[in-house]
């Protein structure tokens, strides 16, 4: 799944393939906040039909906060009766060990020293071993390392390092989709799979559809490619297509692109391969539909 994106897509490069990219995990902001700010960590007992994203929205934190502070991975299961630790804000709880200082914790967990002091009502006193403090906006150091590797993707040694972390082999371009027997919706469903992992809404500005590195991404209608390449605001490798009459579509987190800006595409044409580049926790397509410059629910056009 993925999370939130900046509203302006800037600094798109023309790269068309990032070898074996591991994506950055959740950024801040996902969903509703509670009526009054919380200041203490709470315990929550999982109920029937709960999902991690639902719980995160209910408590006003991001999904990563739930995962990191409960030793869960993005593919972990939760079951009714499980007890989850819910920090008061998005970020990470840190247990103080020998040699820890506020400065070293801020650096290690990508937090702000002043925010850590303020939130935990700390001054310059020595930290008590075994005590627990909140790092607002923090994240585990290994995730920050992965983000740095992605940011340095243009350097050969960084690309080699990234390649060691994942192993999708190069996939030849699949055949374009024969659309004569496809549903006559306004827009074509953009990939073979139909498992939705995240819906439009709650600050999630598109539709996430599951798949793997062999899943092609199809142009949803005839159009002209406005942008194709790497986006620095969370989309990773992506394609943005103008279908005229105010209708546009975006295909994000790709592993490989087959088109470039200015290309004309046809409905059902393979324009990219699914991936997990950018702010993503696994292979999927983040798909957006724009009407007259505003994002709308894609399901209104593809289902």
N, C-alpha and C positions, 0 to 999 in steps of 0.2 A: 504494500500500500504506500501511499504518499500523503503529504500533509498540506502545507500552505505554500503559496508562491507569491513573489512580488508581483505587483500589478503591471509593471512595465518591463518588457523583455528587451534587455540591452546587451550590447557587446556579444552578438552572435558571431562565432567564427565559422569557417567553412570546412572544419574537420568532418569527415563522414564515418569514421570508425575509431572507437577507443578500445584497444585490446583488453578484453576481460575486465571491464570496470566493475569495481565494488562500489556501491552507492552509499552516500551519506545517509545516516538514520535521522530520525525526526528533528525538525526545527521547532521553534516555539509557535504557539498559537494553533490550537485545534478546538474550536467549538465554544460552547457556552461557558460562562463563568458562573460561579455561585453568587448568591445575592450579597453575601458579606465575605470579605477576604478571609481566608483561613490562615492561621499562624502556626498550627500544630499538625504533625503527621497523624493521620487517622488509619484505622484498620477497617477494611471493608470485606464482608463475607459475600462471595460470589453467589448470585441467585440464578434460577433457571432463565435461559435465553440471554444472559449477559454476554457481551463481547468486550474486549479490551478497549476498543474505540468508544463504545457506549459509556463505559465506566470513566474513561478519560474526559469525555464531554461533560458528564455529570459532575465531576469534581473540578472542572476548569483547568486541567493540565493536558500536556500533549501525550501521545501514545508512548513515546520513548520514555517518559518519566515512569509510567507504569512498568514497562519492560525492565529498564535498568535497575530499578529499586526493588525488584522482586526476582532477580536472577532469571528472567525470561528472555527467550529469543523471539524473533518475529514470527516463527512458525510454532511457537509453544501453544499448548492448549490450557485453558482454564476450565475448571469444573465446579458445579454448584457445591458449596461448602468450603471451597478454598478461601483462605484469608490473604488479602493483598494489603501491602503497605502503601498508603497514598500520601505522598508529601504535600505540603500546603501550596506549593507553586511548582511550575515546570522546572525541572532541574534534577540534581542528584544529591542524595544524602551520603555524607562521608564520615566514616568512623576514624577518629584521630589515632594515629600511630606514632611511635617514637620518631622524632626528627621532623614531624609535620609542622609547618608554619602556615599562616593564612596566605602568605605570598606564594608558597610552593603549591598549596592546594588550588589557589586561583589559577596558577599557571598550568598545573596538571589537568585540571578539569574544565579548562576554557571558561572560567568565570571571572567576574569583576571583583577585585579586592574590596572596593568600597561597598558594593552590594552585599557581599558576604558579611562584612562587619555590621552593616546596617540591619540586615534581616535577622542576624543571630544576636544582635545587641552585644557585640564584642568590641573591645578596644585593643590595646596592645599587650594584654595579659597573656601569659603562657597557656597554651591549650591543654586541657585535661585529657590524659590518655584514656581512650575508650569512650570518650564523649562523642556525640554525633552532631554534626552541623549541616546546614542546608547550603548548597551552592546553587543559587537561583540561575537558571539558564545554562547550567553546566551539563556536561555529557562525559561519558567514559573516555579515557585518553586514547584507547585504540580506535574509537570512531573518529576522533579528531585527526589521528594519524592517517586514516583512510581518506578523509576530506583533503588533507594536504597532498596526498598522492594524486588525487584527481585534479587538484588545482595545478599541479606540476606536470600535467599530462603531455605537454609539448616537449619535455626533456626525455631523451632516449632512455636514460637510466630509470626515470619514473615510470615510463611505459612498461619497461621490463619488470619493475617491481610490481606494478599492477597486474601484469600477466600472470605472475606467480600466485596471485590470490584467487583467481577464477580460471575456469577452464573451458569456456564455450569454444568449440572448434569453429573455424570459418565455415559458414553455411552458404552454398551457392544461391543465387537469386531464384526463388520459386516462380512458377508460372503465374501470370496475371489471372485473376478470377474471371470466369465466364459469368457475366451478370444477367444473362437472359432468363435464368430460372431463379434468380434471387428475389426476395420480397421487394415490392415496389414502394418502398419507403422513400421519404424525402432524401435521406442520406443512407448510404450503405453501411452496415455494421463493419467496423474497421479491422477486424482480425477473425481468424477461424473460431477461436474459443468464445464461449458465451457466459463464463463464470465471472460475475461482477464481485470485486473485492472491496470496492468503496464507491458509494453513490454520490451524486451531486448534492451539495448542501453542507451546512455547518462549516462554512469557510473552505470547503473542498470544492474547487471551482470546475470540476470536470467529472468524468466517469473513469474508474479504474477497472480494466478487464484483464484477467489472468491469462498466462501463457508461458512459453519458454523461449529459449534462444532460436528455436526453429520456426517460431510463429511469424508469418509475414504480416505486415501492416498495409492495408488497402486504402487507396484514395476513396473517400466516401462519395465523391461526385466529380464530374469534369471540372477542371479549374487550372489555375496557374500558381506555381509555387512562389510564395512571397519570400519565405525564409527557410533555409535548410542548413543546419550546422549545430554547433555547440552553444547552448544558452547558459549564461552565468547566473541565472536567477532560479535554478532548481529543476528545469526541464531536462537537463542533459542534452543528448543528441535529439533533435526534434525537427519536424517539418510543419510548416504553417502554409495552408493552401487557401487561396481566394477563389471562391466559386461564383463570384459576381452577385449582383443584386443584394449586397450586404451580408451574404452568407460566407463564413470562413470556418475552417477546422484546423485543430492542432493535434499532432501525434507526438507524444513526448516519451522520454526514457529509452529511446531506440539504441540498439547496439551497432547498427550499420544503416547508412542511408544510400539510396539508389538514385536520388534526384538532387538537383541544385536549384538555387533561386533562378527564376525565369523559365523553368521547364513547364511545358504544358502536360497535364496528366489527365487520364481518363478514369471514370468510375471503375473500380475493381483493379486498377493497376497497382502492382507491388511497389511501394515507395520507400519502404524501410523494413528492417527486421526488429522484432521485439528485443528489449534489453532491460537494463536496470541502471542506466546512467542518471546522474543528477541526484536529486533528493528522493530516494526510492529505497524500499526494503526488499525488493525481489523483482524478478522479471514480470513485467506487465506493461500495458499501454495506459498512459494517462491521456484521455481523449477529451478535447474541448470543442464546443460549438459556439460560434459568435454570430449574432444577428444584429446588424447595424452597430457594430462596435461593442456590444454587450454580451457577456457570457450568458448562455441559457442552458437548461437541462438537456443534455444530449439525448436522453431517452425519448424526448418529445419528437425527435427527428429520425431516430434510427430504429425505433421499435413500433 
